Amino acid sequence: MTITVPFKQVDVFTSKHFKGNPVAVVNFLDVEEDSIAHATLQSIANWTNLSETTFLFKATDPSCDYKLRIFTPMCELPFAGHPTVGSCQAYLEFSGRGAVRNLYQQCGVGTVELIIDGKTIFFKGPKAKAADISSTEIRNYEGCLSAGFSQKPMLLDVGPKWVVGLMQDAKSCYDLEPDFSKLKALTTKYGATGLIVAGKYSGEDKYEMRAFAPGEGVAEDPVCGSGSLALAMYLQELNSYGASYEFEISQGGRVHRDGKVSANIEHRDGEVEYFIGGEAITLVNGEISV
Amino acid sequence: MTITVPFKQVDVFTSKHFKGNPVAVVNFLDVEEDSIAHATLQSIANWTNLSETTFLFKATDPSCDYKLRIFTPMCELPFAGHPTVGSCQAYLEFSGRGAVRNLYQQCGVGTVELIIDGKTIFFKGPKAKAADISSTEIRNYEGCLSAGFSQKPMLLDVGPKWVVGLMQDAKSCYDLEPDFSKLKALTTKYGATGLIVAGKYSGEDKYEMRAFAPGEGVAEDPVCGSGSLALAMYLQELNSYGASYEFEISQGGRVHRDGKVSANIEHRDGEVEYFIGGEAITLVNGEISV
């Protein structure tokens, strides 16, 4: 039986139309979750052809505002960054809860805290640790790139498993030419989602960042939330900040986008917490027939 | 300045939701074409991430019903099959002209005639000729495939340049495993859009078909209109039909779709004309902010 429900396609991590990372959001808040087959959700996500399509359901955990299920064209994910920010914006519009400051998203990794600060939506990063990778693995990654790392890369498992490394500066990151077929073979071999490279803008608390995941069918992701989280954790590891540090990440220029991410590393009572945020604009607004 | 215009995402060449080939259609019928920059159209098509996004404008040729501009994520095309069928369905809904039988689409290749036959929309194929390719080229293509051709492939330039070849039967076509990186290198070398393979279902006027275009960033196209046209022309060349011949094409099973195309080869006063058609269902209906 066909049902028609509200639908939005939201541009995430940008304030400029069509210059961020899109996510399709289907509103099933008024539909029983067990009346919709997993295969139906997967078909929709395969059809939109976006890196992620999400489905809003009523939360089953009473401490959460809604439940989010996140699908790539091929599978369901426990968590993802830009879909979380875009779906939160869609939820705010669908529910009419404009003035709220905090929301709690129920998803595969558990409860994710969201902070709405003006036009910017932050998610609190799930706990993760940086792990060293071997010098052979580092050399192999460098063999896929037109320039070497300026700091030793590490592996950050934030849900997706990103290998993160710093380049000399912002320009060398922007100019980098990866060999995508070699990189695809390598990330598959090492079981990594992909490679994040970043370079600092001189005199600014700002990094240029690029995310390559050819093994996942995404040669270069335009603007990557989980990758931004991995970068923040990597920088904390490298620089051992003793106090809170906020910085900006610019992404997507090489793939015709203009993404902007805010990353806050917060030190609270001896704990380090990570918040990743950005703006989200609904560009397509309507209904979908399921 | 932001304007908001009607938007649809239409599923083409299927009667089952999310099982055809999607096209995003933006309705600029009430907007002056020269007020919208080419770069804006390209940004939208890059963002939707679909193989094609189309834009309906008022026709400038008074013999046409509308003008269609067709974009891939990377460039503008003079013509494409499934976007033509899907955009015609969207036009019928936008304009409320439900009972019409013929429409004329103004696009890069000139005027394309459309026939609306119940739920099925046919386009008349632009003129094209089959050309032989060398035995070396054929051997090279076979080197990318897990099985050989049963009939010598030819090149069909129908806008996109498809190399088309028959396999033993429908099953051998469905089961075929291409080496996408070798095929990408080869189609790029020979200047072809991609490779079409097809195999006949025994005892039926029906072919299984697959379309590979890794050089265009589409490893396997789910359901391909221009490829179906190329197949019809190739079969006419191989079989020298002396009278009209109608057949069905099944596509997309290997990429989670269930596409169905009707191909009519019509002999009229010594001329051969080709009509490619299928159903189209609007699944997303709303507005887009440009």
Boltz contact constraints between the chains, C-beta under 6 A:
constraints:
  - contact:
      token1: [A, 7]
      token2: [B, 284]
      max_distance: 6.0
  - contact:
      token1: [A, 18]
      token2: [B, 43]
      max_distance: 6.0
  - contact:
      token1: [A, 18]
      token2: [B, 44]
      max_distance: 6.0
  - contact:
      token1: [A, 18]
      token2: [B, 47]
      max_distance: 6.0
  - contact:
      token1: [A, 22]
      token2: [B, 47]
      max_distance: 6.0
  - contact:
      token1: [A, 43]
      token2: [B, 18]
      max_distance: 6.0
  - contact:
      token1: [A, 44]
      token2: [B, 18]
      max_distance: 6.0
  - contact:
      token1: [A, 46]
      token2: [B, 256]
      max_distance: 6.0
  - contact:
      token1: [A, 47]
      token2: [B, 18]
      max_distance: 6.0
  - contact:
      token1: [A, 47]
      token2: [B, 22]
      max_distance: 6.0
  - contact:
      token1: [A, 49]
      token2: [B, 49]
      max_distance: 6.0
  - contact:
      token1: [A, 49]
      token2: [B, 50]
      max_distance: 6.0
  - contact:
      token1: [A, 50]
      token2: [B, 49]
      max_distance: 6.0
  - contact:
      token1: [A, 256]
      token2: [B, 46]
      max_distance: 6.0
  - contact:
      token1: [A, 283]
      token2: [B, 288]
      max_distance: 6.0
  - contact:
      token1: [A, 283]
      token2: [B, 289]
      max_distance: 6.0
  - contact:
      token1: [A, 284]
      token2: [B, 7]
      max_distance: 6.0
  - contact:
      token1: [A, 284]
      token2: [B, 286]
      max_distance: 6.0
  - contact:
      token1: [A, 284]
      token2: [B, 288]
      max_distance: 6.0
  - contact:
      token1: [A, 285]
      token2: [B, 286]
      max_distance: 6.0
  - contact:
      token1: [A, 285]
      token2: [B, 287]
      max_distance: 6.0
  - contact:
      token1: [A, 286]
      token2: [B, 284]
      max_distance: 6.0
  - contact:
      token1: [A, 286]
      token2: [B, 285]
      max_distance: 6.0
  - contact:
      token1: [A, 286]
      token2: [B, 286]
      max_distance: 6.0
  - contact:
      token1: [A, 287]
      token2: [B, 285]
      max_distance: 6.0
  - contact:
      token1: [A, 288]
      token2: [B, 283]
      max_distance: 6.0
  - contact:
      token1: [A, 288]
      token2: [B, 284]
      max_distance: 6.0
  - contact:
      token1: [A, 289]
      token2: [B, 283]
      max_distance: 6.0
